[in-house]
Amino acid sequence: YIGKNVRITGGQGVILKKARETGFLVIAESEGMISHGAAINFVHRNEGLRFELNASNASHANLQFSSRLESMSAAIVLK
């Protein structure tokens, strides 16, 4: 889990890459983290808390999202 106060710099980027390579599920809560390796990312949208999903990042942890979970998400990234 990567909290909203964590900024991704060179060192943390290496950690995210290693987590992805070894099959860890990465969950985060800041804008843009879905493109930095998070499979699930919590974001504030429309004055509420929503989540984004990245199917490619989840597949590195040998996971698939259910269609029901996908239907509740704010965004789904397939690549």
Distance bins in CASP14 RR format, pairs under 12 A and 6 or more apart:
PFRMAT RR
TARGET T0000
AUTHOR 0000-0000-0000
RMODE 2
METHOD distances of the structure
MODEL  1
1 19 0 0 0 0 0 1 0 0 0 0 0
1 24 0 0 0 0 0 1 0 0 0 0 0
1 25 0 0 0 0 1 0 0 0 0 0 0
1 26 0 0 0 0 1 0 0 0 0 0 0
1 27 1 0 1 0 0 0 0 0 0 0 0
1 28 1 0 0 1 0 0 0 0 0 0 0
1 29 0 0 0 0 1 0 0 0 0 0 0
1 30 0 0 0 0 0 1 0 0 0 0 0
1 33 0 0 0 0 0 1 0 0 0 0 0
1 38 0 0 0 0 1 0 0 0 0 0 0
1 39 0 0 0 0 0 1 0 0 0 0 0
1 40 0 0 0 0 1 0 0 0 0 0 0
1 41 0 0 0 0 0 1 0 0 0 0 0
1 42 0 0 0 0 1 0 0 0 0 0 0
2 8 0 0 0 0 1 0 0 0 0 0 0
2 12 0 0 0 0 1 0 0 0 0 0 0
2 13 0 0 0 0 0 1 0 0 0 0 0
2 15 0 0 0 0 1 0 0 0 0 0 0
2 16 1 0 0 1 0 0 0 0 0 0 0
2 19 0 0 0 0 1 0 0 0 0 0 0
2 24 0 0 0 0 0 1 0 0 0 0 0
2 25 0 0 0 0 0 1 0 0 0 0 0
2 26 1 0 0 1 0 0 0 0 0 0 0
2 27 1 0 0 1 0 0 0 0 0 0 0
2 28 1 0 1 0 0 0 0 0 0 0 0
2 29 1 0 0 1 0 0 0 0 0 0 0
2 30 1 0 0 1 0 0 0 0 0 0 0
2 32 0 0 0 0 0 1 0 0 0 0 0
2 33 1 0 0 1 0 0 0 0 0 0 0
2 34 0 0 0 0 0 1 0 0 0 0 0
2 36 0 0 0 0 1 0 0 0 0 0 0
2 37 0 0 0 0 1 0 0 0 0 0 0
2 38 1 0 0 1 0 0 0 0 0 0 0
2 39 0 0 0 0 0 1 0 0 0 0 0
2 40 0 0 0 0 0 1 0 0 0 0 0
2 41 0 0 0 0 1 0 0 0 0 0 0
2 42 0 0 0 0 0 1 0 0 0 0 0
3 12 0 0 0 0 0 1 0 0 0 0 0
3 26 0 0 0 0 0 1 0 0 0 0 0
3 27 0 0 0 0 1 0 0 0 0 0 0
3 28 1 0 0 1 0 0 0 0 0 0 0
3 29 1 0 1 0 0 0 0 0 0 0 0
3 30 1 0 0 1 0 0 0 0 0 0 0
3 33 0 0 0 0 1 0 0 0 0 0 0
3 38 0 0 0 0 0 1 0 0 0 0 0
3 41 0 0 0 0 0 1 0 0 0 0 0
3 42 0 0 0 0 1 0 0 0 0 0 0
3 43 0 0 0 0 0 1 0 0 0 0 0
4 27 0 0 0 0 0 1 0 0 0 0 0
4 28 0 0 0 0 1 0 0 0 0 0 0
4 29 1 0 1 0 0 0 0 0 0 0 0
4 30 1 0 1 0 0 0 0 0 0 0 0
4 31 0 0 0 0 1 0 0 0 0 0 0
4 32 0 0 0 0 0 1 0 0 0 0 0
4 33 0 0 0 0 1 0 0 0 0 0 0
4 38 0 0 0 0 0 1 0 0 0 0 0
4 41 0 0 0 0 0 1 0 0 0 0 0
4 42 0 0 0 0 1 0 0 0 0 0 0
4 43 0 0 0 0 1 0 0 0 0 0 0
4 44 0 0 0 0 1 0 0 0 0 0 0
4 49 0 0 0 0 0 1 0 0 0 0 0
5 12 0 0 0 0 0 1 0 0 0 0 0
5 28 0 0 0 0 0 1 0 0 0 0 0
5 29 0 0 0 0 1 0 0 0 0 0 0
5 30 0 0 0 0 1 0 0 0 0 0 0
6 12 1 0 0 1 0 0 0 0 0 0 0
6 13 0 0 0 0 0 1 0 0 0 0 0
6 15 0 0 0 0 0 1 0 0 0 0 0
6 16 0 0 0 0 0 1 0 0 0 0 0
6 26 0 0 0 0 0 1 0 0 0 0 0
6 28 0 0 0 0 1 0 0 0 0 0 0
6 29 0 0 0 0 1 0 0 0 0 0 0
6 30 1 0 0 1 0 0 0 0 0 0 0
6 33 0 0 0 0 1 0 0 0 0 0 0
6 36 0 0 0 0 0 1 0 0 0 0 0
6 38 0 0 0 0 0 1 0 0 0 0 0
7 13 0 0 0 0 0 1 0 0 0 0 0
7 28 0 0 0 0 0 1 0 0 0 0 0
7 30 0 0 0 0 1 0 0 0 0 0 0
7 31 0 0 0 0 0 1 0 0 0 0 0
7 32 0 0 0 0 0 1 0 0 0 0 0
7 33 0 0 0 0 0 1 0 0 0 0 0
7 36 0 0 0 0 0 1 0 0 0 0 0
8 14 0 0 0 0 0 1 0 0 0 0 0
8 15 0 0 0 0 1 0 0 0 0 0 0
8 16 1 0 0 1 0 0 0 0 0 0 0
8 17 0 0 0 0 0 1 0 0 0 0 0
8 26 0 0 0 0 0 1 0 0 0 0 0
8 28 0 0 0 0 1 0 0 0 0 0 0
8 30 0 0 0 0 1 0 0 0 0 0 0
8 31 0 0 0 0 0 1 0 0 0 0 0
8 32 0 0 0 0 1 0 0 0 0 0 0
8 33 1 0 0 1 0 0 0 0 0 0 0
8 34 0 0 0 0 0 1 0 0 0 0 0
8 35 0 0 0 0 0 1 0 0 0 0 0
8 36 1 0 1 0 0 0 0 0 0 0 0
8 37 0 0 0 0 1 0 0 0 0 0 0
8 38 0 0 0 0 0 1 0 0 0 0 0
9 15 0 0 0 0 0 1 0 0 0 0 0
9 16 0 0 0 0 0 1 0 0 0 0 0
9 36 0 0 0 0 0 1 0 0 0 0 0
10 16 0 0 0 0 1 0 0 0 0 0 0
10 17 0 0 0 0 1 0 0 0 0 0 0
10 36 0 0 0 0 0 1 0 0 0 0 0
11 17 0 0 0 0 1 0 0 0 0 0 0
11 18 0 0 0 0 0 1 0 0 0 0 0
12 18 0 0 0 0 0 1 0 0 0 0 0
12 19 0 0 0 0 0 1 0 0 0 0 0
12 26 0 0 0 0 0 1 0 0 0 0 0
12 28 0 0 0 0 0 1 0 0 0 0 0
12 30 0 0 0 0 0 1 0 0 0 0 0
12 33 0 0 0 0 0 1 0 0 0 0 0
12 36 0 0 0 0 1 0 0 0 0 0 0
12 37 0 0 0 0 0 1 0 0 0 0 0
12 38 0 0 0 0 0 1 0 0 0 0 0
13 19 0 0 0 0 1 0 0 0 0 0 0
13 20 0 0 0 0 1 0 0 0 0 0 0
13 21 0 0 0 0 0 1 0 0 0 0 0
13 26 0 0 0 0 0 1 0 0 0 0 0
13 33 0 0 0 0 0 1 0 0 0 0 0
13 36 1 0 0 1 0 0 0 0 0 0 0
13 37 0 0 0 0 1 0 0 0 0 0 0
13 38 0 0 0 0 0 1 0 0 0 0 0
14 20 0 0 0 0 0 1 0 0 0 0 0
14 21 0 0 0 0 0 1 0 0 0 0 0
14 36 0 0 0 0 0 1 0 0 0 0 0
15 21 0 0 0 0 0 1 0 0 0 0 0
15 22 0 0 0 0 0 1 0 0 0 0 0
15 24 0 0 0 0 1 0 0 0 0 0 0
15 26 0 0 0 0 1 0 0 0 0 0 0
15 36 0 0 0 0 0 1 0 0 0 0 0
15 37 0 0 0 0 0 1 0 0 0 0 0
16 22 0 0 0 0 0 1 0 0 0 0 0
16 23 0 0 0 0 0 1 0 0 0 0 0
16 24 0 0 0 0 1 0 0 0 0 0 0
16 26 1 0 0 1 0 0 0 0 0 0 0
16 27 0 0 0 0 0 1 0 0 0 0 0
16 28 0 0 0 0 1 0 0 0 0 0 0
16 32 0 0 0 0 0 1 0 0 0 0 0
16 33 0 0 0 0 1 0 0 0 0 0 0
16 34 0 0 0 0 0 1 0 0 0 0 0
16 35 0 0 0 0 0 1 0 0 0 0 0
16 36 1 0 1 0 0 0 0 0 0 0 0
16 37 1 0 1 0 0 0 0 0 0 0 0
16 38 0 0 0 0 1 0 0 0 0 0 0
16 39 0 0 0 0 0 1 0 0 0 0 0
16 57 0 0 0 0 1 0 0 0 0 0 0
16 60 0 0 0 0 0 1 0 0 0 0 0
17 23 0 0 0 0 0 1 0 0 0 0 0
17 24 0 0 0 0 0 1 0 0 0 0 0
17 26 0 0 0 0 0 1 0 0 0 0 0
17 36 0 0 0 0 1 0 0 0 0 0 0
17 37 0 0 0 0 1 0 0 0 0 0 0
17 57 0 0 0 0 0 1 0 0 0 0 0
17 60 0 0 0 0 0 1 0 0 0 0 0
18 24 0 0 0 0 1 0 0 0 0 0 0
18 26 0 0 0 0 0 1 0 0 0 0 0
18 37 0 0 0 0 0 1 0 0 0 0 0
18 60 0 0 0 0 0 1 0 0 0 0 0
19 25 0 0 0 0 1 0 0 0 0 0 0
19 26 1 0 1 0 0 0 0 0 0 0 0
19 27 0 0 0 0 0 1 0 0 0 0 0
19 28 0 0 0 0 0 1 0 0 0 0 0
19 36 0 0 0 0 0 1 0 0 0 0 0
19 37 1 0 0 1 0 0 0 0 0 0 0
19 38 0 0 0 0 1 0 0 0 0 0 0
19 39 0 0 0 0 0 1 0 0 0 0 0
19 57 0 0 0 0 1 0 0 0 0 0 0
19 60 0 0 0 0 1 0 0 0 0 0 0
19 61 0 0 0 0 1 0 0 0 0 0 0
20 26 1 0 0 1 0 0 0 0 0 0 0
20 36 0 0 0 0 1 0 0 0 0 0 0
20 37 1 0 1 0 0 0 0 0 0 0 0
20 38 0 0 0 0 1 0 0 0 0 0 0
20 39 0 0 0 0 1 0 0 0 0 0 0
20 54 0 0 0 0 0 1 0 0 0 0 0
20 56 0 0 0 0 1 0 0 0 0 0 0
20 57 1 0 0 1 0 0 0 0 0 0 0
20 58 0 0 0 0 0 1 0 0 0 0 0
20 59 0 0 0 0 0 1 0 0 0 0 0
20 60 1 0 1 0 0 0 0 0 0 0 0
20 61 0 0 0 0 1 0 0 0 0 0 0
21 37 0 0 0 0 0 1 0 0 0 0 0
21 57 0 0 0 0 0 1 0 0 0 0 0
21 60 1 0 0 1 0 0 0 0 0 0 0
21 61 0 0 0 0 0 1 0 0 0 0 0
22 60 0 0 0 0 1 0 0 0 0 0 0
22 61 0 0 0 0 1 0 0 0 0 0 0
22 62 0 0 0 0 0 1 0 0 0 0 0
23 37 0 0 0 0 0 1 0 0 0 0 0
23 39 0 0 0 0 1 0 0 0 0 0 0
23 57 0 0 0 0 1 0 0 0 0 0 0
23 58 0 0 0 0 1 0 0 0 0 0 0
23 59 0 0 0 0 1 0 0 0 0 0 0
23 60 1 0 1 0 0 0 0 0 0 0 0
23 61 1 0 1 0 0 0 0 0 0 0 0
23 62 1 0 0 1 0 0 0 0 0 0 0
23 63 0 0 0 0 1 0 0 0 0 0 0
24 37 0 0 0 0 0 1 0 0 0 0 0
24 38 0 0 0 0 0 1 0 0 0 0 0
24 39 0 0 0 0 1 0 0 0 0 0 0
24 57 0 0 0 0 0 1 0 0 0 0 0
24 58 0 0 0 0 0 1 0 0 0 0 0
24 60 0 0 0 0 1 0 0 0 0 0 0
24 61 1 0 0 1 0 0 0 0 0 0 0
24 62 0 0 0 0 0 1 0 0 0 0 0
24 63 0 0 0 0 0 1 0 0 0 0 0
25 37 0 0 0 0 0 1 0 0 0 0 0
25 38 0 0 0 0 1 0 0 0 0 0 0
25 39 1 0 1 0 0 0 0 0 0 0 0
25 40 1 0 0 1 0 0 0 0 0 0 0
25 41 0 0 0 0 0 1 0 0 0 0 0
25 53 0 0 0 0 0 1 0 0 0 0 0
25 54 0 0 0 0 0 1 0 0 0 0 0
25 57 0 0 0 0 1 0 0 0 0 0 0
25 58 1 0 0 1 0 0 0 0 0 0 0
25 59 0 0 0 0 0 1 0 0 0 0 0
25 60 0 0 0 0 1 0 0 0 0 0 0
25 61 1 0 1 0 0 0 0 0 0 0 0
25 62 0 0 0 0 1 0 0 0 0 0 0
25 63 1 0 0 1 0 0 0 0 0 0 0
25 64 0 0 0 0 0 1 0 0 0 0 0
25 65 0 0 0 0 0 1 0 0 0 0 0
26 33 0 0 0 0 1 0 0 0 0 0 0
26 34 0 0 0 0 1 0 0 0 0 0 0
26 35 0 0 0 0 0 1 0 0 0 0 0
26 36 0 0 0 0 1 0 0 0 0 0 0
26 37 1 0 1 0 0 0 0 0 0 0 0
26 38 1 0 1 0 0 0 0 0 0 0 0
26 39 1 0 1 0 0 0 0 0 0 0 0
26 40 1 0 0 1 0 0 0 0 0 0 0
26 41 0 0 0 0 1 0 0 0 0 0 0
26 53 0 0 0 0 0 1 0 0 0 0 0
26 54 0 0 0 0 1 0 0 0 0 0 0
26 56 0 0 0 0 0 1 0 0 0 0 0
26 57 1 0 0 1 0 0 0 0 0 0 0
26 58 0 0 0 0 1 0 0 0 0 0 0
26 60 0 0 0 0 1 0 0 0 0 0 0
26 61 0 0 0 0 1 0 0 0 0 0 0
26 63 0 0 0 0 0 1 0 0 0 0 0
27 33 0 0 0 0 1 0 0 0 0 0 0
27 34 0 0 0 0 0 1 0 0 0 0 0
27 37 0 0 0 0 0 1 0 0 0 0 0
27 38 1 0 0 1 0 0 0 0 0 0 0
27 39 1 0 0 1 0 0 0 0 0 0 0
27 40 1 0 1 0 0 0 0 0 0 0 0
27 41 1 0 0 1 0 0 0 0 0 0 0
27 42 1 0 0 1 0 0 0 0 0 0 0
27 51 0 0 0 0 1 0 0 0 0 0 0
27 52 0 0 0 0 0 1 0 0 0 0 0
27 53 0 0 0 0 0 1 0 0 0 0 0
27 54 0 0 0 0 0 1 0 0 0 0 0
27 57 0 0 0 0 0 1 0 0 0 0 0
27 58 0 0 0 0 0 1 0 0 0 0 0
27 61 0 0 0 0 0 1 0 0 0 0 0
27 63 0 0 0 0 0 1 0 0 0 0 0
28 34 1 0 0 1 0 0 0 0 0 0 0
28 35 0 0 0 0 0 1 0 0 0 0 0
28 36 1 0 0 1 0 0 0 0 0 0 0
28 37 0 0 0 0 1 0 0 0 0 0 0
28 38 1 1 0 0 0 0 0 0 0 0 0
28 39 0 0 0 0 1 0 0 0 0 0 0
28 40 1 0 0 1 0 0 0 0 0 0 0
28 41 1 0 1 0 0 0 0 0 0 0 0
28 42 1 0 0 1 0 0 0 0 0 0 0
28 43 0 0 0 0 1 0 0 0 0 0 0
28 51 0 0 0 0 0 1 0 0 0 0 0
28 52 0 0 0 0 1 0 0 0 0 0 0
28 53 0 0 0 0 0 1 0 0 0 0 0
28 54 0 0 0 0 0 1 0 0 0 0 0
28 57 0 0 0 0 0 1 0 0 0 0 0
29 38 0 0 0 0 1 0 0 0 0 0 0
29 40 0 0 0 0 1 0 0 0 0 0 0
29 41 1 0 0 1 0 0 0 0 0 0 0
29 42 1 0 1 0 0 0 0 0 0 0 0
29 43 1 0 0 1 0 0 0 0 0 0 0
29 44 0 0 0 0 1 0 0 0 0 0 0
29 49 0 0 0 0 1 0 0 0 0 0 0
29 50 0 0 0 0 0 1 0 0 0 0 0
29 51 0 0 0 0 1 0 0 0 0 0 0
29 52 0 0 0 0 0 1 0 0 0 0 0
30 36 0 0 0 0 1 0 0 0 0 0 0
30 38 0 0 0 0 1 0 0 0 0 0 0
30 41 1 0 0 1 0 0 0 0 0 0 0
30 42 0 0 0 0 1 0 0 0 0 0 0
30 43 1 0 0 1 0 0 0 0 0 0 0
30 44 0 0 0 0 1 0 0 0 0 0 0
30 52 0 0 0 0 0 1 0 0 0 0 0
31 38 0 0 0 0 0 1 0 0 0 0 0
31 41 0 0 0 0 1 0 0 0 0 0 0
31 42 0 0 0 0 0 1 0 0 0 0 0
31 43 1 0 1 0 0 0 0 0 0 0 0
31 44 0 0 0 0 1 0 0 0 0 0 0
31 45 0 0 0 0 1 0 0 0 0 0 0
31 50 0 0 0 0 0 1 0 0 0 0 0
31 52 0 0 0 0 1 0 0 0 0 0 0
31 74 0 0 0 0 0 1 0 0 0 0 0
31 75 0 0 0 0 0 1 0 0 0 0 0
32 38 0 0 0 0 1 0 0 0 0 0 0
32 41 1 0 0 1 0 0 0 0 0 0 0
32 42 0 0 0 0 0 1 0 0 0 0 0
32 43 0 0 0 0 1 0 0 0 0 0 0
32 52 0 0 0 0 1 0 0 0 0 0 0
32 54 0 0 0 0 0 1 0 0 0 0 0
32 75 0 0 0 0 0 1 0 0 0 0 0
32 77 0 0 0 0 0 1 0 0 0 0 0
33 39 0 0 0 0 1 0 0 0 0 0 0
33 40 0 0 0 0 1 0 0 0 0 0 0
33 41 1 0 1 0 0 0 0 0 0 0 0
33 42 0 0 0 0 1 0 0 0 0 0 0
33 43 0 0 0 0 1 0 0 0 0 0 0
33 51 0 0 0 0 0 1 0 0 0 0 0
33 52 0 0 0 0 1 0 0 0 0 0 0
33 53 0 0 0 0 0 1 0 0 0 0 0
33 54 0 0 0 0 1 0 0 0 0 0 0
33 57 0 0 0 0 1 0 0 0 0 0 0
33 77 0 0 0 0 0 1 0 0 0 0 0
34 40 0 0 0 0 1 0 0 0 0 0 0
34 41 1 0 1 0 0 0 0 0 0 0 0
34 42 0 0 0 0 0 1 0 0 0 0 0
34 43 0 0 0 0 1 0 0 0 0 0 0
34 50 0 0 0 0 0 1 0 0 0 0 0
34 51 0 0 0 0 1 0 0 0 0 0 0
34 52 1 0 1 0 0 0 0 0 0 0 0
34 53 1 0 0 1 0 0 0 0 0 0 0
34 54 1 0 1 0 0 0 0 0 0 0 0
34 55 0 0 0 0 0 1 0 0 0 0 0
34 56 0 0 0 0 0 1 0 0 0 0 0
34 57 1 0 0 1 0 0 0 0 0 0 0
34 58 0 0 0 0 0 1 0 0 0 0 0
34 73 0 0 0 0 0 1 0 0 0 0 0
34 74 0 0 0 0 0 1 0 0 0 0 0
34 75 1 0 0 1 0 0 0 0 0 0 0
34 76 0 0 0 0 1 0 0 0 0 0 0
34 77 1 0 1 0 0 0 0 0 0 0 0
34 78 0 0 0 0 0 1 0 0 0 0 0
34 79 0 0 0 0 0 1 0 0 0 0 0
35 41 0 0 0 0 1 0 0 0 0 0 0
35 52 0 0 0 0 1 0 0 0 0 0 0
35 54 1 0 0 1 0 0 0 0 0 0 0
35 56 0 0 0 0 0 1 0 0 0 0 0
35 57 0 0 0 0 1 0 0 0 0 0 0
35 75 0 0 0 0 0 1 0 0 0 0 0
35 77 1 0 0 1 0 0 0 0 0 0 0
35 79 0 0 0 0 1 0 0 0 0 0 0
36 52 0 0 0 0 0 1 0 0 0 0 0
36 54 0 0 0 0 1 0 0 0 0 0 0
36 57 0 0 0 0 1 0 0 0 0 0 0
36 77 0 0 0 0 0 1 0 0 0 0 0
37 52 0 0 0 0 0 1 0 0 0 0 0
37 53 0 0 0 0 0 1 0 0 0 0 0
37 54 1 0 0 1 0 0 0 0 0 0 0
37 55 0 0 0 0 0 1 0 0 0 0 0
37 56 0 0 0 0 1 0 0 0 0 0 0
37 57 1 0 1 0 0 0 0 0 0 0 0
37 58 0 0 0 0 1 0 0 0 0 0 0
37 59 0 0 0 0 0 1 0 0 0 0 0
37 60 0 0 0 0 1 0 0 0 0 0 0
37 61 0 0 0 0 0 1 0 0 0 0 0
37 77 0 0 0 0 1 0 0 0 0 0 0
37 79 0 0 0 0 0 1 0 0 0 0 0
38 51 0 0 0 0 0 1 0 0 0 0 0
38 52 0 0 0 0 1 0 0 0 0 0 0
38 53 0 0 0 0 1 0 0 0 0 0 0
38 54 1 0 0 1 0 0 0 0 0 0 0
38 56 0 0 0 0 0 1 0 0 0 0 0
38 57 1 0 0 1 0 0 0 0 0 0 0
38 58 0 0 0 0 1 0 0 0 0 0 0
38 60 0 0 0 0 0 1 0 0 0 0 0
38 61 0 0 0 0 0 1 0 0 0 0 0
38 77 0 0 0 0 1 0 0 0 0 0 0
39 51 0 0 0 0 0 1 0 0 0 0 0
39 52 0 0 0 0 1 0 0 0 0 0 0
39 53 1 0 0 1 0 0 0 0 0 0 0
39 54 1 0 1 0 0 0 0 0 0 0 0
39 55 0 0 0 0 1 0 0 0 0 0 0
39 56 0 0 0 0 1 0 0 0 0 0 0
39 57 1 0 1 0 0 0 0 0 0 0 0
39 58 1 0 1 0 0 0 0 0 0 0 0
39 59 0 0 0 0 1 0 0 0 0 0 0
39 60 1 0 0 1 0 0 0 0 0 0 0
39 61 1 0 0 1 0 0 0 0 0 0 0
39 62 0 0 0 0 0 1 0 0 0 0 0
39 63 1 0 0 1 0 0 0 0 0 0 0
39 64 0 0 0 0 0 1 0 0 0 0 0
39 65 0 0 0 0 1 0 0 0 0 0 0
39 69 0 0 0 0 0 1 0 0 0 0 0
39 73 0 0 0 0 0 1 0 0 0 0 0
39 76 0 0 0 0 0 1 0 0 0 0 0
39 77 0 0 0 0 1 0 0 0 0 0 0
40 50 0 0 0 0 0 1 0 0 0 0 0
40 51 1 0 1 0 0 0 0 0 0 0 0
40 52 1 0 0 1 0 0 0 0 0 0 0
40 53 1 0 0 1 0 0 0 0 0 0 0
40 54 1 0 0 1 0 0 0 0 0 0 0
40 55 0 0 0 0 0 1 0 0 0 0 0
40 57 0 0 0 0 1 0 0 0 0 0 0
40 58 1 0 0 1 0 0 0 0 0 0 0
40 61 0 0 0 0 0 1 0 0 0 0 0
40 63 0 0 0 0 1 0 0 0 0 0 0
40 65 0 0 0 0 1 0 0 0 0 0 0
40 69 0 0 0 0 1 0 0 0 0 0 0
40 70 0 0 0 0 0 1 0 0 0 0 0
40 72 0 0 0 0 0 1 0 0 0 0 0
40 73 0 0 0 0 1 0 0 0 0 0 0
40 74 0 0 0 0 0 1 0 0 0 0 0
40 75 0 0 0 0 0 1 0 0 0 0 0
40 76 0 0 0 0 0 1 0 0 0 0 0
40 77 0 0 0 0 0 1 0 0 0 0 0
41 49 0 0 0 0 0 1 0 0 0 0 0
41 50 0 0 0 0 1 0 0 0 0 0 0
41 51 1 0 0 1 0 0 0 0 0 0 0
41 52 1 0 1 0 0 0 0 0 0 0 0
41 53 0 0 0 0 1 0 0 0 0 0 0
41 54 1 0 0 1 0 0 0 0 0 0 0
41 57 0 0 0 0 1 0 0 0 0 0 0
41 58 0 0 0 0 0 1 0 0 0 0 0
41 73 0 0 0 0 1 0 0 0 0 0 0
41 74 0 0 0 0 1 0 0 0 0 0 0
41 75 0 0 0 0 1 0 0 0 0 0 0
41 76 0 0 0 0 0 1 0 0 0 0 0
41 77 0 0 0 0 1 0 0 0 0 0 0
42 48 0 0 0 0 0 1 0 0 0 0 0
42 49 1 0 1 0 0 0 0 0 0 0 0
42 50 1 0 0 1 0 0 0 0 0 0 0
42 51 1 0 1 0 0 0 0 0 0 0 0
42 52 0 0 0 0 1 0 0 0 0 0 0
42 53 0 0 0 0 0 1 0 0 0 0 0
42 73 0 0 0 0 0 1 0 0 0 0 0
42 74 0 0 0 0 1 0 0 0 0 0 0
42 75 0 0 0 0 0 1 0 0 0 0 0
43 49 1 0 0 1 0 0 0 0 0 0 0
43 50 1 0 1 0 0 0 0 0 0 0 0
43 51 1 0 0 1 0 0 0 0 0 0 0
43 52 1 0 0 1 0 0 0 0 0 0 0
43 53 0 0 0 0 0 1 0 0 0 0 0
43 73 0 0 0 0 0 1 0 0 0 0 0
43 74 1 0 0 1 0 0 0 0 0 0 0
43 75 0 0 0 0 1 0 0 0 0 0 0
44 50 1 0 0 1 0 0 0 0 0 0 0
44 51 0 0 0 0 0 1 0 0 0 0 0
44 52 0 0 0 0 0 1 0 0 0 0 0
44 74 0 0 0 0 0 1 0 0 0 0 0
45 51 0 0 0 0 1 0 0 0 0 0 0
45 52 0 0 0 0 1 0 0 0 0 0 0
45 73 0 0 0 0 0 1 0 0 0 0 0
45 74 1 0 1 0 0 0 0 0 0 0 0
45 75 0 0 0 0 1 0 0 0 0 0 0
46 74 0 0 0 0 1 0 0 0 0 0 0
48 74 0 0 0 0 1 0 0 0 0 0 0
49 72 0 0 0 0 0 1 0 0 0 0 0
49 74 0 0 0 0 1 0 0 0 0 0 0
50 72 0 0 0 0 1 0 0 0 0 0 0
50 73 1 0 0 1 0 0 0 0 0 0 0
50 74 1 1 0 0 0 0 0 0 0 0 0
50 75 0 0 0 0 1 0 0 0 0 0 0
50 76 0 0 0 0 0 1 0 0 0 0 0
51 65 0 0 0 0 0 1 0 0 0 0 0
51 69 0 0 0 0 1 0 0 0 0 0 0
51 70 0 0 0 0 0 1 0 0 0 0 0
51 71 0 0 0 0 0 1 0 0 0 0 0
51 72 1 0 0 1 0 0 0 0 0 0 0
51 73 1 0 1 0 0 0 0 0 0 0 0
51 74 1 0 0 1 0 0 0 0 0 0 0
51 75 0 0 0 0 1 0 0 0 0 0 0
51 76 0 0 0 0 0 1 0 0 0 0 0
51 77 0 0 0 0 0 1 0 0 0 0 0
52 58 0 0 0 0 0 1 0 0 0 0 0
52 65 0 0 0 0 0 1 0 0 0 0 0
52 69 0 0 0 0 0 1 0 0 0 0 0
52 70 0 0 0 0 0 1 0 0 0 0 0
52 72 0 0 0 0 0 1 0 0 0 0 0
52 73 1 0 0 1 0 0 0 0 0 0 0
52 74 1 0 1 0 0 0 0 0 0 0 0
52 75 1 0 1 0 0 0 0 0 0 0 0
52 76 1 0 0 1 0 0 0 0 0 0 0
52 77 1 0 0 1 0 0 0 0 0 0 0
52 78 0 0 0 0 0 1 0 0 0 0 0
53 59 0 0 0 0 0 1 0 0 0 0 0
53 63 0 0 0 0 0 1 0 0 0 0 0
53 64 0 0 0 0 0 1 0 0 0 0 0
53 65 1 0 1 0 0 0 0 0 0 0 0
53 66 0 0 0 0 0 1 0 0 0 0 0
53 67 0 0 0 0 0 1 0 0 0 0 0
53 68 0 0 0 0 0 1 0 0 0 0 0
53 69 1 0 0 1 0 0 0 0 0 0 0
53 70 1 0 0 1 0 0 0 0 0 0 0
53 71 0 0 0 0 0 1 0 0 0 0 0
53 72 0 0 0 0 1 0 0 0 0 0 0
53 73 1 0 1 0 0 0 0 0 0 0 0
53 74 0 0 0 0 1 0 0 0 0 0 0
53 75 1 0 0 1 0 0 0 0 0 0 0
53 76 1 0 1 0 0 0 0 0 0 0 0
53 77 1 0 0 1 0 0 0 0 0 0 0
53 78 0 0 0 0 1 0 0 0 0 0 0
54 60 0 0 0 0 1 0 0 0 0 0 0
54 61 0 0 0 0 0 1 0 0 0 0 0
54 63 0 0 0 0 0 1 0 0 0 0 0
54 65 0 0 0 0 1 0 0 0 0 0 0
54 70 0 0 0 0 0 1 0 0 0 0 0
54 73 0 0 0 0 0 1 0 0 0 0 0
54 75 0 0 0 0 1 0 0 0 0 0 0
54 76 1 0 0 1 0 0 0 0 0 0 0
54 77 1 0 1 0 0 0 0 0 0 0 0
54 78 0 0 0 0 1 0 0 0 0 0 0
54 79 0 0 0 0 1 0 0 0 0 0 0
55 61 0 0 0 0 0 1 0 0 0 0 0
55 63 0 0 0 0 1 0 0 0 0 0 0
55 64 1 0 0 1 0 0 0 0 0 0 0
55 65 1 0 0 1 0 0 0 0 0 0 0
55 66 0 0 0 0 0 1 0 0 0 0 0
55 67 0 0 0 0 0 1 0 0 0 0 0
55 69 0 0 0 0 0 1 0 0 0 0 0
55 70 0 0 0 0 1 0 0 0 0 0 0
55 73 0 0 0 0 0 1 0 0 0 0 0
55 75 0 0 0 0 0 1 0 0 0 0 0
55 76 1 0 0 1 0 0 0 0 0 0 0
55 77 1 0 0 1 0 0 0 0 0 0 0
55 78 1 0 1 0 0 0 0 0 0 0 0
55 79 0 0 0 0 1 0 0 0 0 0 0
56 63 0 0 0 0 0 1 0 0 0 0 0
56 64 0 0 0 0 0 1 0 0 0 0 0
56 65 0 0 0 0 0 1 0 0 0 0 0
56 76 0 0 0 0 0 1 0 0 0 0 0
56 77 1 0 0 1 0 0 0 0 0 0 0
56 78 1 0 0 1 0 0 0 0 0 0 0
56 79 1 0 1 0 0 0 0 0 0 0 0
57 63 0 0 0 0 1 0 0 0 0 0 0
57 64 0 0 0 0 0 1 0 0 0 0 0
57 65 0 0 0 0 0 1 0 0 0 0 0
57 76 0 0 0 0 0 1 0 0 0 0 0
57 77 1 0 0 1 0 0 0 0 0 0 0
57 78 0 0 0 0 0 1 0 0 0 0 0
57 79 0 0 0 0 1 0 0 0 0 0 0
58 64 1 0 0 1 0 0 0 0 0 0 0
58 65 1 0 0 1 0 0 0 0 0 0 0
58 66 0 0 0 0 0 1 0 0 0 0 0
58 69 0 0 0 0 0 1 0 0 0 0 0
58 70 0 0 0 0 0 1 0 0 0 0 0
58 73 0 0 0 0 0 1 0 0 0 0 0
58 76 0 0 0 0 0 1 0 0 0 0 0
58 77 0 0 0 0 1 0 0 0 0 0 0
58 78 0 0 0 0 0 1 0 0 0 0 0
59 65 0 0 0 0 1 0 0 0 0 0 0
59 77 0 0 0 0 0 1 0 0 0 0 0
59 78 0 0 0 0 0 1 0 0 0 0 0
59 79 0 0 0 0 0 1 0 0 0 0 0
63 69 0 0 0 0 0 1 0 0 0 0 0
64 70 0 0 0 0 1 0 0 0 0 0 0
64 78 0 0 0 0 0 1 0 0 0 0 0
65 71 0 0 0 0 1 0 0 0 0 0 0
65 72 0 0 0 0 0 1 0 0 0 0 0
65 73 0 0 0 0 1 0 0 0 0 0 0
65 76 1 0 0 1 0 0 0 0 0 0 0
65 77 0 0 0 0 0 1 0 0 0 0 0
65 78 0 0 0 0 0 1 0 0 0 0 0
66 72 0 0 0 0 1 0 0 0 0 0 0
66 73 0 0 0 0 0 1 0 0 0 0 0
67 73 0 0 0 0 0 1 0 0 0 0 0
67 76 0 0 0 0 0 1 0 0 0 0 0
69 76 0 0 0 0 1 0 0 0 0 0 0
70 76 1 0 1 0 0 0 0 0 0 0 0
70 77 0 0 0 0 0 1 0 0 0 0 0
70 78 0 0 0 0 0 1 0 0 0 0 0
END
